[in-house]
Amino acid sequence: MKKINAIRGAKDITPESSPLWRYVEELFARVSGEFCYEEIRTPIFEKTELFARGIGEGADVVNKEMYTFDDRGGESITLRPEMTASVARSVMEHTLLRQGALLRLWYFGPFFRYERPQKGRLRQFHQYGAECVGSPNPESDAEIISLAENIIGAIGIKDYKLLLNTIGNDSSRAEYRKALVEYLSTRKSELSEDSLRRLETNPLRILDSKSESDIAVCAEAPLILDYLDEESSRHFESVKQALDACSIDYEIQPLLARGLDYYSHTVFEFQSDALGAQDSFGGGGRYDGLFRQIGGKESVPAVGFAMGVERMLLILEETGRLPLLDNSPRVYVIAASDALKSKALQIANSLRARRIKTNVDLLGKSIKAQFRESNKNGVKYAIIVGEDELSRGAVQIKNMDEGDAGEINLVDLDGFDFH
Ligand code: HAM
């Protein structure tokens, strides 16, 4: 019968790489905790309408990339392509945000987008992200960016750029959008097919198109920075000041617009040359309009970001900075003969009960092969269970680094310090 493989663009995390994933997951929890962010977990699927209204029908993520299906009850369901809309829904549903309070949330998990798989682009990928909900103040934009920077630093990524821009408040953006569409309409013949379509639906998205002819057209386009009203410029200036105060380097990228419709004011992206075409490994921004968009009675100011975990790991790999993780057992219990295999298992289990990582042979290997195995594994101690020693209530213990071996009574083994 034909072999069944995983779905294209969906990757297994095999035992070889799972220690790395566990390591980064623990790092996400630790750094988020230091910033007083609390973890939130939401379902992997939601009603399609949440993303359609939250992210916006004009966004590629919604109109081209969602995994949407009708469930058996006929309801349209979508596998989450991102988390911000789900977080906003959950905050409203459980009234997590009290009047005048602030919510600091972080998350980690799998997300789904039907994109053409390539290096750094998957159909199931993982994000770490954070959302700061309840404050309109520019310091919250700066805190969110600072948290992202700390995550990047803790993971060990060195060479990258933080690109920063504002897309202003609704009225500034509407003015700009008009000017942009007017300009782009004069150069329609030079635009890519995708951009021609976006001219109607999501013209700001054309600004970060990857097509060469679009880039040339956009190089001469009007800039949002010239269309900001007083409130929008004040917010942007204060965000920059707060970032300066936190010694965070950034580059203003006036063409940065981001792909999701819910943004207003601050937008930002983290880019690395190590990624090639998929150069962005994280991004975010302020989204003061999202809560209303998905049915909230009042608007809730909020700002957040998400990092692509596979892309961060890819950068580490490409730049030779993957952490060296020691996953080797501390102890290997060797049975000198088949008759002693269950005794070896019993000793191994007593060490495991003391939380000492212990390996033992289950394949009926010879004593020679077990020694070879314990050498190969980077084990610190080998315990050799032999007939003679056992008759005296003892086993042999060997320090693999120092090479010296000696006998130890089983009762003393219980108190032996293996660290
Ligand atoms: P996003 O820019 O769509 O933002 O995604 C964030 C990151 O997820 C990207 O920078 C990238 O590293 C990763 N990513 C996205 N799609 C893929 C893919 N197909 N394969 C691998 N990695 C991918 C958001 O999702 C917003 N929710 C961020 C945010 C939070 N804004 C405010 N709060």
Residues whose N, C-alpha, C, O or C-beta is under 5 A from the ligand:
A	BS01	HAM	P81 E82 M83 T84 R113 E115 G120 R121 L122 F125 A130 S280 F281 G282 G283 G284 G285 G304 F305 A306 M307 G308 R311
